[in-house]
Amino acid sequence: MANQIIKRKVAMASIRSDDSAGKPSVHSIKYRKVDGTIGYKRHVTKSFQHMPGAGKFRGNINTNHEFLFRNLDEQDPEKQHFRIKIDLLIEVDGMIIDHTNGEYNGNPNFQ
C-alpha cells in the first residue's frame, strides 16, 4: 500500500494542532538525522519548553526552521524535549511530507 503524501503546510498544521481537550495532539514522526541516518519516534507532541543552554527557543517556526518536540516514550525528563529541522522531517503519522512546494511529479521513489 502506498503512503499518502501531504504538503509541508498540512503536516505542520497537524503537528501544531490540539485535541478537543486543548492538549497537544500525539503523532509519530520519521526524520533524517544530520548524519544521514533515519530516526523514528512513536509518540511525540509539540513542546512549549525551552531547551537547556544559553539561548531560548524561538516559537516562530518561520524564522528558526525548527520544531520543538516532546518525546512521550522517554522516561528521563531531561531528554524528553528535542529539536528537529523542519526540512529533515520525512513522515508524520505515516504520511510522507512533500517539501517540494508542489513540484512533486509522482515518482514512486520519492523521499
Biopython code that builds the backbone (N, CA, C, O; Angstrom):
import numpy as np
from Bio.PDB.StructureBuilder import StructureBuilder

atoms = [
    (1, "MET", "N", (0.839, -1.180, 0.000)),
    (1, "MET", "CA", (0.000, 0.000, 0.000)),
    (1, "MET", "C", (0.879, 1.237, 0.000)),
    (1, "MET", "O", (1.815, 1.335, 0.794)),
    (2, "ALA", "N", (0.594, 2.161, -0.866)),
    (2, "ALA", "CA", (1.376, 3.386, -0.978)),
    (2, "ALA", "C", (1.032, 4.338, 0.158)),
    (2, "ALA", "O", (-0.114, 4.423, 0.599)),
    (3, "ASN", "N", (2.044, 5.045, 0.614)),
    (3, "ASN", "CA", (1.817, 6.053, 1.654)),
    (3, "ASN", "C", (1.148, 7.278, 1.059)),
    (3, "ASN", "O", (1.381, 7.630, -0.098)),
    (4, "GLN", "N", (0.321, 7.919, 1.856)),
    (4, "GLN", "CA", (-0.307, 9.167, 1.444)),
    (4, "GLN", "C", (0.740, 10.270, 1.499)),
    (4, "GLN", "O", (1.594, 10.275, 2.385)),
    (5, "ILE", "N", (0.678, 11.191, 0.567)),
    (5, "ILE", "CA", (1.613, 12.311, 0.519)),
    (5, "ILE", "C", (0.856, 13.573, 0.917)),
    (5, "ILE", "O", (-0.213, 13.867, 0.383)),
    (6, "ILE", "N", (1.431, 14.315, 1.865)),
    (6, "ILE", "CA", (0.805, 15.554, 2.311)),
    (6, "ILE", "C", (1.782, 16.710, 2.148)),
    (6, "ILE", "O", (2.998, 16.519, 2.171)),
    (7, "LYS", "N", (1.251, 17.879, 1.989)),
    (7, "LYS", "CA", (2.074, 19.085, 1.864)),
    (7, "LYS", "C", (2.699, 19.426, 3.214)),
    (7, "LYS", "O", (2.164, 19.084, 4.269)),
    (8, "ARG", "N", (3.810, 20.088, 3.157)),
    (8, "ARG", "CA", (4.521, 20.511, 4.368)),
    (8, "ARG", "C", (3.623, 21.377, 5.259)),
    (8, "ARG", "O", (3.621, 21.224, 6.481)),
    (9, "LYS", "N", (2.877, 22.270, 4.651)),
    (9, "LYS", "CA", (1.999, 23.166, 5.403)),
    (9, "LYS", "C", (0.942, 22.373, 6.190)),
    (9, "LYS", "O", (0.637, 22.710, 7.334)),
    (10, "VAL", "N", (0.392, 21.329, 5.578)),
    (10, "VAL", "CA", (-0.606, 20.484, 6.229)),
    (10, "VAL", "C", (0.024, 19.705, 7.383)),
    (10, "VAL", "O", (-0.579, 19.564, 8.447)),
    (11, "ALA", "N", (1.237, 19.202, 7.167)),
    (11, "ALA", "CA", (1.938, 18.460, 8.217)),
    (11, "ALA", "C", (2.209, 19.353, 9.424)),
    (11, "ALA", "O", (2.007, 18.929, 10.562)),
    (12, "MET", "N", (2.662, 20.578, 9.191)),
    (12, "MET", "CA", (2.953, 21.492, 10.290)),
    (12, "MET", "C", (1.675, 21.867, 11.039)),
    (12, "MET", "O", (1.689, 21.980, 12.265)),
    (13, "ALA", "N", (0.581, 22.060, 10.321)),
    (13, "ALA", "CA", (-0.696, 22.380, 10.972)),
    (13, "ALA", "C", (-1.161, 21.215, 11.829)),
    (13, "ALA", "O", (-1.692, 21.417, 12.921)),
    (14, "SER", "N", (-0.966, 20.000, 11.341)),
    (14, "SER", "CA", (-1.354, 18.816, 12.100)),
    (14, "SER", "C", (-0.544, 18.687, 13.389)),
    (14, "SER", "O", (-1.095, 18.382, 14.446)),
    (15, "ILE", "N", (0.760, 18.920, 13.296)),
    (15, "ILE", "CA", (1.622, 18.818, 14.472)),
    (15, "ILE", "C", (1.273, 19.901, 15.490)),
    (15, "ILE", "O", (1.279, 19.638, 16.693)),
    (16, "ARG", "N", (0.973, 21.095, 15.035)),
    (16, "ARG", "CA", (0.667, 22.200, 15.943)),
    (16, "ARG", "C", (-0.725, 22.123, 16.549)),
    (16, "ARG", "O", (-1.023, 22.850, 17.497)),
    (17, "SER", "N", (-1.585, 21.255, 16.021)),
    (17, "SER", "CA", (-2.977, 21.217, 16.467)),
    (17, "SER", "C", (-3.119, 20.633, 17.874)),
    (17, "SER", "O", (-2.262, 19.890, 18.351)),
    (18, "ASP", "N", (-4.215, 20.989, 18.512)),
    (18, "ASP", "CA", (-4.559, 20.466, 19.827)),
    (18, "ASP", "C", (-5.773, 19.558, 19.692)),
    (18, "ASP", "O", (-6.539, 19.669, 18.734)),
    (19, "ASP", "N", (-5.947, 18.647, 20.670)),
    (19, "ASP", "CA", (-7.133, 17.801, 20.657)),
    (19, "ASP", "C", (-8.320, 18.569, 21.236)),
    (19, "ASP", "O", (-8.192, 19.749, 21.564)),
    (20, "SER", "N", (-9.459, 17.919, 21.364)),
    (20, "SER", "CA", (-10.667, 18.606, 21.823)),
    (20, "SER", "C", (-10.571, 19.079, 23.268)),
    (20, "SER", "O", (-11.310, 19.975, 23.675)),
    (21, "ALA", "N", (-9.663, 18.485, 24.049)),
    (21, "ALA", "CA", (-9.482, 18.897, 25.443)),
    (21, "ALA", "C", (-8.460, 20.028, 25.574)),
    (21, "ALA", "O", (-8.188, 20.492, 26.682)),
    (22, "GLY", "N", (-7.891, 20.472, 24.446)),
    (22, "GLY", "CA", (-6.918, 21.558, 24.478)),
    (22, "GLY", "C", (-5.492, 21.108, 24.731)),
    (22, "GLY", "O", (-4.608, 21.942, 24.928)),
    (23, "LYS", "N", (-5.253, 19.806, 24.728)),
    (23, "LYS", "CA", (-3.896, 19.282, 24.921)),
    (23, "LYS", "C", (-3.256, 19.035, 23.555)),
    (23, "LYS", "O", (-3.965, 18.753, 22.589)),
    (24, "PRO", "N", (-1.922, 19.137, 23.459)),
    (24, "PRO", "CA", (-1.266, 18.885, 22.171)),
    (24, "PRO", "C", (-1.554, 17.473, 21.653)),
    (24, "PRO", "O", (-1.528, 16.510, 22.421)),
    (25, "SER", "N", (-1.824, 17.352, 20.365)),
    (25, "SER", "CA", (-2.100, 16.049, 19.776)),
    (25, "SER", "C", (-0.822, 15.220, 19.687)),
    (25, "SER", "O", (0.276, 15.766, 19.584)),
    (26, "VAL", "N", (-0.977, 13.896, 19.728)),
    (26, "VAL", "CA", (0.152, 12.958, 19.720)),
    (26, "VAL", "C", (0.347, 12.442, 18.297)),
    (26, "VAL", "O", (-0.619, 12.085, 17.621)),
    (27, "HIS", "N", (1.612, 12.403, 17.843)),
    (27, "HIS", "CA", (1.945, 11.973, 16.487)),
    (27, "HIS", "C", (3.137, 11.027, 16.509)),
    (27, "HIS", "O", (3.867, 10.947, 17.496)),
    (28, "SER", "N", (3.319, 10.315, 15.407)),
    (28, "SER", "CA", (4.562, 9.588, 15.177)),
    (28, "SER", "C", (5.298, 10.330, 14.064)),
    (28, "SER", "O", (4.676, 10.839, 13.131)),
    (29, "ILE", "N", (6.625, 10.388, 14.167)),
    (29, "ILE", "CA", (7.405, 11.090, 13.148)),
    (29, "ILE", "C", (8.593, 10.249, 12.706)),
    (29, "ILE", "O", (9.174, 9.501, 13.492)),
    (30, "LYS", "N", (8.936, 10.387, 11.439)),
    (30, "LYS", "CA", (10.165, 9.820, 10.890)),
    (30, "LYS", "C", (10.956, 10.990, 10.343)),
    (30, "LYS", "O", (10.398, 11.882, 9.704)),
    (31, "TYR", "N", (12.254, 10.986, 10.594)),
    (31, "TYR", "CA", (13.074, 12.130, 10.199)),
    (31, "TYR", "C", (14.471, 11.664, 9.820)),
    (31, "TYR", "O", (14.915, 10.581, 10.203)),
    (32, "ARG", "N", (15.146, 12.508, 9.059)),
    (32, "ARG", "CA", (16.530, 12.245, 8.668)),
    (32, "ARG", "C", (17.430, 12.984, 9.646)),
    (32, "ARG", "O", (17.294, 14.191, 9.845)),
    (33, "LYS", "N", (18.355, 12.239, 10.254)),
    (33, "LYS", "CA", (19.302, 12.859, 11.182)),
    (33, "LYS", "C", (20.374, 13.584, 10.376)),
    (33, "LYS", "O", (20.523, 13.340, 9.179)),
    (34, "VAL", "N", (21.115, 14.467, 11.023)),
    (34, "VAL", "CA", (22.149, 15.246, 10.347)),
    (34, "VAL", "C", (23.210, 14.335, 9.734)),
    (34, "VAL", "O", (23.790, 14.674, 8.703)),
    (35, "ASP", "N", (23.473, 13.173, 10.362)),
    (35, "ASP", "CA", (24.474, 12.243, 9.819)),
    (35, "ASP", "C", (23.931, 11.386, 8.677)),
    (35, "ASP", "O", (24.661, 10.555, 8.136)),
    (36, "GLY", "N", (22.654, 11.573, 8.300)),
    (36, "GLY", "CA", (22.074, 10.864, 7.162)),
    (36, "GLY", "C", (21.259, 9.642, 7.539)),
    (36, "GLY", "O", (20.551, 9.104, 6.688)),
    (37, "THR", "N", (21.330, 9.183, 8.778)),
    (37, "THR", "CA", (20.541, 8.029, 9.201)),
    (37, "THR", "C", (19.095, 8.460, 9.441)),
    (37, "THR", "O", (18.800, 9.650, 9.553)),
    (38, "ILE", "N", (18.212, 7.486, 9.518)),
    (38, "ILE", "CA", (16.790, 7.751, 9.709)),
    (38, "ILE", "C", (16.438, 7.529, 11.175)),
    (38, "ILE", "O", (16.829, 6.528, 11.775)),
    (39, "GLY", "N", (15.695, 8.477, 11.741)),
    (39, "GLY", "CA", (15.214, 8.355, 13.102)),
    (39, "GLY", "C", (13.700, 8.235, 13.113)),
    (39, "GLY", "O", (13.023, 8.686, 12.189)),
    (40, "TYR", "N", (13.180, 7.627, 14.160)),
    (40, "TYR", "CA", (11.735, 7.439, 14.275)),
    (40, "TYR", "C", (11.334, 7.590, 15.742)),
    (40, "TYR", "O", (11.978, 7.027, 16.626)),
    (41, "LYS", "N", (10.297, 8.332, 15.991)),
    (41, "LYS", "CA", (9.741, 8.481, 17.335)),
    (41, "LYS", "C", (8.254, 8.144, 17.247)),
    (41, "LYS", "O", (7.532, 8.697, 16.417)),
    (42, "ARG", "N", (7.800, 7.228, 18.115)),
    (42, "ARG", "CA", (6.419, 6.742, 18.040)),
    (42, "ARG", "C", (5.395, 7.696, 18.632)),
    (42, "ARG", "O", (4.293, 7.825, 18.099)),
    (43, "HIS", "N", (5.739, 8.366, 19.726)),
    (43, "HIS", "CA", (4.764, 9.221, 20.402)),
    (43, "HIS", "C", (5.397, 10.560, 20.750)),
    (43, "HIS", "O", (6.145, 10.667, 21.721)),
    (44, "VAL", "N", (5.093, 11.580, 19.955)),
    (44, "VAL", "CA", (5.607, 12.919, 20.220)),
    (44, "VAL", "C", (4.462, 13.925, 20.177)),
    (44, "VAL", "O", (3.434, 13.703, 19.537)),
    (45, "THR", "N", (4.674, 15.039, 20.880)),
    (45, "THR", "CA", (3.753, 16.169, 20.815)),
    (45, "THR", "C", (4.589, 17.420, 20.613)),
    (45, "THR", "O", (5.808, 17.397, 20.780)),
    (46, "LYS", "N", (3.930, 18.506, 20.254)),
    (46, "LYS", "CA", (4.651, 19.773, 20.225)),
    (46, "LYS", "C", (5.029, 20.110, 21.657)),
    (46, "LYS", "O", (4.364, 19.683, 22.601)),
    (47, "SER", "N", (6.092, 20.871, 21.815)),
    (47, "SER", "CA", (6.560, 21.215, 23.149)),
    (47, "SER", "C", (6.621, 22.724, 23.302)),
    (47, "SER", "O", (6.895, 23.448, 22.344)),
    (48, "PHE", "N", (6.365, 23.183, 24.502)),
    (48, "PHE", "CA", (6.437, 24.605, 24.801)),
    (48, "PHE", "C", (7.619, 24.914, 25.711)),
    (48, "PHE", "O", (7.807, 26.065, 26.105)),
    (49, "GLN", "N", (8.410, 23.916, 26.046)),
    (49, "GLN", "CA", (9.547, 24.080, 26.949)),
    (49, "GLN", "C", (10.724, 24.702, 26.217)),
    (49, "GLN", "O", (10.801, 24.648, 24.989)),
    (50, "HIS", "N", (11.634, 25.291, 26.971)),
    (50, "HIS", "CA", (12.877, 25.795, 26.414)),
    (50, "HIS", "C", (13.924, 24.697, 26.497)),
    (50, "HIS", "O", (13.954, 23.932, 27.461)),
    (51, "MET", "N", (14.766, 24.620, 25.505)),
    (51, "MET", "CA", (15.870, 23.676, 25.542)),
    (51, "MET", "C", (16.906, 24.178, 26.535)),
    (51, "MET", "O", (17.044, 25.389, 26.711)),
    (52, "PRO", "N", (17.643, 23.277, 27.194)),
    (52, "PRO", "CA", (18.694, 23.736, 28.099)),
    (52, "PRO", "C", (19.798, 24.447, 27.323)),
    (52, "PRO", "O", (20.064, 24.109, 26.169)),
    (53, "GLY", "N", (20.425, 25.406, 27.934)),
    (53, "GLY", "CA", (21.501, 26.140, 27.285)),
    (53, "GLY", "C", (21.302, 27.631, 27.411)),
    (53, "GLY", "O", (20.361, 28.099, 28.053)),
    (54, "ALA", "N", (22.202, 28.370, 26.788)),
    (54, "ALA", "CA", (22.197, 29.827, 26.930)),
    (54, "ALA", "C", (21.049, 30.473, 26.172)),
    (54, "ALA", "O", (20.423, 31.405, 26.677)),
    (55, "GLY", "N", (20.762, 29.989, 24.964)),
    (55, "GLY", "CA", (19.735, 30.621, 24.138)),
    (55, "GLY", "C", (18.371, 30.023, 24.375)),
    (55, "GLY", "O", (18.252, 28.842, 24.698)),
    (56, "LYS", "N", (17.342, 30.830, 24.217)),
    (56, "LYS", "CA", (15.970, 30.359, 24.345)),
    (56, "LYS", "C", (15.450, 29.951, 22.975)),
    (56, "LYS", "O", (15.876, 30.491, 21.954)),
    (57, "PHE", "N", (14.532, 29.000, 22.959)),
    (57, "PHE", "CA", (13.910, 28.544, 21.724)),
    (57, "PHE", "C", (12.892, 29.581, 21.274)),
    (57, "PHE", "O", (12.017, 29.966, 22.049)),
    (58, "ARG", "N", (12.996, 30.034, 20.040)),
    (58, "ARG", "CA", (12.001, 30.964, 19.498)),
    (58, "ARG", "C", (10.839, 30.154, 18.945)),
    (58, "ARG", "O", (11.045, 29.220, 18.171)),
    (59, "GLY", "N", (9.639, 30.501, 19.330)),
    (59, "GLY", "CA", (8.471, 29.727, 18.940)),
    (59, "GLY", "C", (8.033, 29.922, 17.505)),
    (59, "GLY", "O", (7.191, 29.159, 17.031)),
    (60, "ASN", "N", (8.553, 30.895, 16.793)),
    (60, "ASN", "CA", (8.141, 31.160, 15.429)),
    (60, "ASN", "C", (8.916, 30.246, 14.478)),
    (60, "ASN", "O", (10.089, 30.491, 14.197)),
    (61, "ILE", "N", (8.259, 29.194, 13.984)),
    (61, "ILE", "CA", (8.967, 28.235, 13.138)),
    (61, "ILE", "C", (9.329, 28.818, 11.779)),
    (61, "ILE", "O", (10.161, 28.250, 11.071)),
    (62, "ASN", "N", (8.725, 29.936, 11.400)),
    (62, "ASN", "CA", (9.062, 30.561, 10.125)),
    (62, "ASN", "C", (10.442, 31.216, 10.162)),
    (62, "ASN", "O", (11.070, 31.388, 9.117)),
    (63, "THR", "N", (10.921, 31.583, 11.352)),
    (63, "THR", "CA", (12.220, 32.240, 11.437)),
    (63, "THR", "C", (13.340, 31.307, 11.871)),
    (63, "THR", "O", (14.497, 31.545, 11.527)),
    (64, "ASN", "N", (13.030, 30.251, 12.617)),
    (64, "ASN", "CA", (14.116, 29.370, 13.048)),
    (64, "ASN", "C", (14.123, 28.031, 12.316)),
    (64, "ASN", "O", (15.101, 27.291, 12.423)),
    (65, "HIS", "N", (13.080, 27.698, 11.586)),
    (65, "HIS", "CA", (13.003, 26.491, 10.761)),
    (65, "HIS", "C", (13.239, 25.219, 11.553)),
    (65, "HIS", "O", (13.731, 24.230, 11.011)),
    (66, "GLU", "N", (12.892, 25.237, 12.829)),
    (66, "GLU", "CA", (12.992, 24.064, 13.688)),
    (66, "GLU", "C", (11.659, 23.874, 14.390)),
    (66, "GLU", "O", (10.883, 24.811, 14.572)),
    (67, "PHE", "N", (11.424, 22.636, 14.775)),
    (67, "PHE", "CA", (10.229, 22.341, 15.540)),
    (67, "PHE", "C", (10.678, 21.683, 16.829)),
    (67, "PHE", "O", (11.517, 20.783, 16.804)),
    (68, "LEU", "N", (10.133, 22.117, 17.956)),
    (68, "LEU", "CA", (10.484, 21.565, 19.251)),
    (68, "LEU", "C", (9.435, 20.535, 19.633)),
    (68, "LEU", "O", (8.248, 20.848, 19.725)),
    (69, "PHE", "N", (9.882, 19.299, 19.855)),
    (69, "PHE", "CA", (9.004, 18.188, 20.195)),
    (69, "PHE", "C", (9.251, 17.708, 21.615)),
    (69, "PHE", "O", (10.281, 18.004, 22.222)),
    (70, "ARG", "N", (8.289, 16.966, 22.126)),
    (70, "ARG", "CA", (8.430, 16.264, 23.396)),
    (70, "ARG", "C", (8.203, 14.789, 23.115)),
    (70, "ARG", "O", (7.145, 14.408, 22.614)),
    (71, "ASN", "N", (9.191, 13.953, 23.434)),
    (71, "ASN", "CA", (9.107, 12.511, 23.229)),
    (71, "ASN", "C", (8.407, 11.895, 24.438)),
    (71, "ASN", "O", (8.971, 11.860, 25.531)),
    (72, "LEU", "N", (7.190, 11.414, 24.246)),
    (72, "LEU", "CA", (6.408, 10.856, 25.350)),
    (72, "LEU", "C", (6.907, 9.483, 25.785)),
    (72, "LEU", "O", (6.573, 9.035, 26.882)),
    (73, "ASP", "N", (7.698, 8.804, 24.954)),
    (73, "ASP", "CA", (8.232, 7.489, 25.304)),
    (73, "ASP", "C", (9.500, 7.578, 26.147)),
    (73, "ASP", "O", (9.923, 6.573, 26.717)),
    (74, "GLU", "N", (10.110, 8.746, 26.241)),
    (74, "GLU", "CA", (11.346, 8.933, 27.016)),
    (74, "GLU", "C", (10.988, 9.146, 28.486)),
    (74, "GLU", "O", (10.178, 10.011, 28.818)),
    (75, "GLN", "N", (11.601, 8.350, 29.359)),
    (75, "GLN", "CA", (11.320, 8.434, 30.791)),
    (75, "GLN", "C", (12.060, 9.582, 31.474)),
    (75, "GLN", "O", (11.544, 10.178, 32.420)),
    (76, "ASP", "N", (13.254, 9.891, 31.005)),
    (76, "ASP", "CA", (14.082, 10.928, 31.613)),
    (76, "ASP", "C", (13.575, 12.306, 31.177)),
    (76, "ASP", "O", (13.644, 12.634, 29.992)),
    (77, "PRO", "N", (13.064, 13.123, 32.117)),
    (77, "PRO", "CA", (12.530, 14.444, 31.739)),
    (77, "PRO", "C", (13.564, 15.350, 31.065)),
    (77, "PRO", "O", (13.196, 16.221, 30.278)),
    (78, "GLU", "N", (14.845, 15.158, 31.363)),
    (78, "GLU", "CA", (15.906, 15.964, 30.754)),
    (78, "GLU", "C", (16.072, 15.652, 29.267)),
    (78, "GLU", "O", (16.571, 16.488, 28.513)),
    (79, "LYS", "N", (15.660, 14.457, 28.839)),
    (79, "LYS", "CA", (15.853, 14.036, 27.444)),
    (79, "LYS", "C", (14.552, 14.041, 26.642)),
    (79, "LYS", "O", (14.560, 13.681, 25.464)),
    (80, "GLN", "N", (13.444, 14.439, 27.249)),
    (80, "GLN", "CA", (12.160, 14.398, 26.548)),
    (80, "GLN", "C", (12.060, 15.415, 25.427)),
    (80, "GLN", "O", (11.473, 15.115, 24.387)),
    (81, "HIS", "N", (12.609, 16.600, 25.599)),
    (81, "HIS", "CA", (12.460, 17.671, 24.626)),
    (81, "HIS", "C", (13.607, 17.652, 23.627)),
    (81, "HIS", "O", (14.772, 17.550, 24.011)),
    (82, "PHE", "N", (13.276, 17.751, 22.348)),
    (82, "PHE", "CA", (14.296, 17.744, 21.300)),
    (82, "PHE", "C", (13.818, 18.571, 20.114)),
    (82, "PHE", "O", (12.621, 18.781, 19.919)),
    (83, "ARG", "N", (14.786, 19.032, 19.328)),
    (83, "ARG", "CA", (14.504, 19.850, 18.139)),
    (83, "ARG", "C", (14.770, 19.042, 16.882)),
    (83, "ARG", "O", (15.642, 18.174, 16.850)),
    (84, "ILE", "N", (13.998, 19.347, 15.849)),
    (84, "ILE", "CA", (14.237, 18.769, 14.522)),
    (84, "ILE", "C", (14.077, 19.890, 13.511)),
    (84, "ILE", "O", (13.118, 20.659, 13.573)),
    (85, "LYS", "N", (15.012, 19.981, 12.584)),
    (85, "LYS", "CA", (14.862, 20.912, 11.467)),
    (85, "LYS", "C", (13.662, 20.464, 10.636)),
    (85, "LYS", "O", (13.534, 19.283, 10.311)),
    (86, "ILE", "N", (12.807, 21.383, 10.302)),
    (86, "ILE", "CA", (11.592, 21.053, 9.558)),
    (86, "ILE", "C", (11.929, 20.365, 8.236)),
    (86, "ILE", "O", (11.231, 19.439, 7.824)),
    (87, "ASP", "N", (12.981, 20.808, 7.578)),
    (87, "ASP", "CA", (13.357, 20.214, 6.290)),
    (87, "ASP", "C", (13.789, 18.759, 6.413)),
    (87, "ASP", "O", (13.830, 18.053, 5.405)),
    (88, "LEU", "N", (14.114, 18.288, 7.615)),
    (88, "LEU", "CA", (14.560, 16.913, 7.808)),
    (88, "LEU", "C", (13.424, 15.966, 8.173)),
    (88, "LEU", "O", (13.640, 14.758, 8.274)),
    (89, "LEU", "N", (12.219, 16.493, 8.373)),
    (89, "LEU", "CA", (11.072, 15.615, 8.634)),
    (89, "LEU", "C", (10.703, 14.866, 7.356)),
    (89, "LEU", "O", (10.621, 15.460, 6.281)),
    (90, "ILE", "N", (10.482, 13.570, 7.481)),
    (90, "ILE", "CA", (10.130, 12.733, 6.330)),
    (90, "ILE", "C", (8.649, 12.361, 6.365)),
    (90, "ILE", "O", (7.941, 12.492, 5.367)),
    (91, "GLU", "N", (8.188, 11.895, 7.532)),
    (91, "GLU", "CA", (6.804, 11.451, 7.670)),
    (91, "GLU", "C", (6.204, 11.928, 8.984)),
    (91, "GLU", "O", (6.899, 12.070, 9.990)),
    (92, "VAL", "N", (4.904, 12.170, 8.954)),
    (92, "VAL", "CA", (4.114, 12.427, 10.153)),
    (92, "VAL", "C", (2.935, 11.468, 10.097)),
    (92, "VAL", "O", (2.169, 11.473, 9.134)),
    (93, "ASP", "N", (2.791, 10.652, 11.121)),
    (93, "ASP", "CA", (1.704, 9.669, 11.205)),
    (93, "ASP", "C", (1.632, 8.776, 9.961)),
    (93, "ASP", "O", (0.544, 8.431, 9.500)),
    (94, "GLY", "N", (2.787, 8.411, 9.429)),
    (94, "GLY", "CA", (2.846, 7.524, 8.272)),
    (94, "GLY", "C", (2.612, 8.204, 6.933)),
    (94, "GLY", "O", (2.653, 7.538, 5.898)),
    (95, "MET", "N", (2.370, 9.503, 6.920)),
    (95, "MET", "CA", (2.145, 10.231, 5.673)),
    (95, "MET", "C", (3.431, 10.951, 5.271)),
    (95, "MET", "O", (4.023, 11.663, 6.082)),
    (96, "ILE", "N", (3.862, 10.772, 4.032)),
    (96, "ILE", "CA", (5.089, 11.379, 3.533)),
    (96, "ILE", "C", (4.883, 12.882, 3.357)),
    (96, "ILE", "O", (3.869, 13.324, 2.817)),
    (97, "ILE", "N", (5.851, 13.649, 3.818)),
    (97, "ILE", "CA", (5.773, 15.110, 3.705)),
    (97, "ILE", "C", (6.410, 15.549, 2.395)),
    (97, "ILE", "O", (7.561, 15.215, 2.115)),
    (98, "ASP", "N", (5.661, 16.294, 1.597)),
    (98, "ASP", "CA", (6.149, 16.847, 0.336)),
    (98, "ASP", "C", (6.723, 18.232, 0.611)),
    (98, "ASP", "O", (5.976, 19.185, 0.830)),
    (99, "HIS", "N", (8.047, 18.342, 0.600)),
    (99, "HIS", "CA", (8.724, 19.606, 0.855)),
    (99, "HIS", "C", (8.981, 20.397, -0.432)),
    (99, "HIS", "O", (9.614, 21.453, -0.391)),
    (100, "THR", "N", (8.500, 19.899, -1.567)),
    (100, "THR", "CA", (8.875, 20.468, -2.857)),
    (100, "THR", "C", (8.035, 21.653, -3.302)),
    (100, "THR", "O", (8.274, 22.201, -4.379)),
    (101, "ASN", "N", (7.065, 22.061, -2.508)),
    (101, "ASN", "CA", (6.254, 23.215, -2.863)),
    (101, "ASN", "C", (5.464, 22.973, -4.145)),
    (101, "ASN", "O", (5.354, 23.861, -4.991)),
    (102, "GLY", "N", (4.914, 21.765, -4.285)),
    (102, "GLY", "CA", (4.081, 21.451, -5.442)),
    (102, "GLY", "C", (4.837, 20.918, -6.634)),
    (102, "GLY", "O", (4.235, 20.718, -7.689)),
    (103, "GLU", "N", (6.129, 20.677, -6.516)),
    (103, "GLU", "CA", (6.926, 20.210, -7.642)),
    (103, "GLU", "C", (7.008, 18.690, -7.711)),
    (103, "GLU", "O", (7.648, 18.154, -8.615)),
    (104, "TYR", "N", (6.378, 17.988, -6.780)),
    (104, "TYR", "CA", (6.391, 16.521, -6.781)),
    (104, "TYR", "C", (5.727, 16.007, -8.040)),
    (104, "TYR", "O", (4.637, 16.458, -8.394)),
    (105, "ASN", "N", (6.368, 15.068, -8.725)),
    (105, "ASN", "CA", (5.861, 14.627, -10.025)),
    (105, "ASN", "C", (5.311, 13.211, -10.028)),
    (105, "ASN", "O", (5.086, 12.647, -11.099)),
    (106, "GLY", "N", (5.086, 12.618, -8.853)),
    (106, "GLY", "CA", (4.523, 11.280, -8.819)),
    (106, "GLY", "C", (5.549, 10.172, -8.873)),
    (106, "GLY", "O", (5.177, 9.010, -9.032)),
    (107, "ASN", "N", (6.824, 10.483, -8.746)),
    (107, "ASN", "CA", (7.866, 9.478, -8.769)),
    (107, "ASN", "C", (7.710, 8.541, -7.570)),
    (107, "ASN", "O", (7.734, 9.011, -6.433)),
    (108, "PRO", "N", (7.548, 7.216, -7.789)),
    (108, "PRO", "CA", (7.343, 6.286, -6.671)),
    (108, "PRO", "C", (8.575, 6.160, -5.772)),
    (108, "PRO", "O", (8.461, 5.651, -4.656)),
    (109, "ASN", "N", (9.742, 6.607, -6.226)),
    (109, "ASN", "CA", (10.952, 6.532, -5.414)),
    (109, "ASN", "C", (11.195, 7.805, -4.604)),
    (109, "ASN", "O", (12.270, 7.992, -4.034)),
    (110, "PHE", "N", (10.192, 8.671, -4.560)),
    (110, "PHE", "CA", (10.292, 9.961, -3.857)),
    (110, "PHE", "C", (10.502, 9.743, -2.365)),
    (110, "PHE", "O", (9.803, 8.949, -1.736)),
    (111, "GLN", "N", (11.494, 10.474, -1.797)),
    (111, "GLN", "CA", (11.692, 10.509, -0.330)),
    (111, "GLN", "C", (12.501, 11.661, 0.050)),
    (111, "GLN", "O", (12.774, 11.860, 1.234)),
]
sb = StructureBuilder()
sb.init_structure("model")
sb.init_model(0)
sb.init_chain("A")
sb.init_seg("    ")
for serial, (resi, resn, name, xyz) in enumerate(atoms, 1):
    if name == "N":
        sb.init_residue(resn, " ", resi, " ")
    sb.init_atom(name, np.array(xyz, "f"), 0.0, 1.0, " ", f" {name:<3s}", serial, name[0])
structure = sb.get_structure()
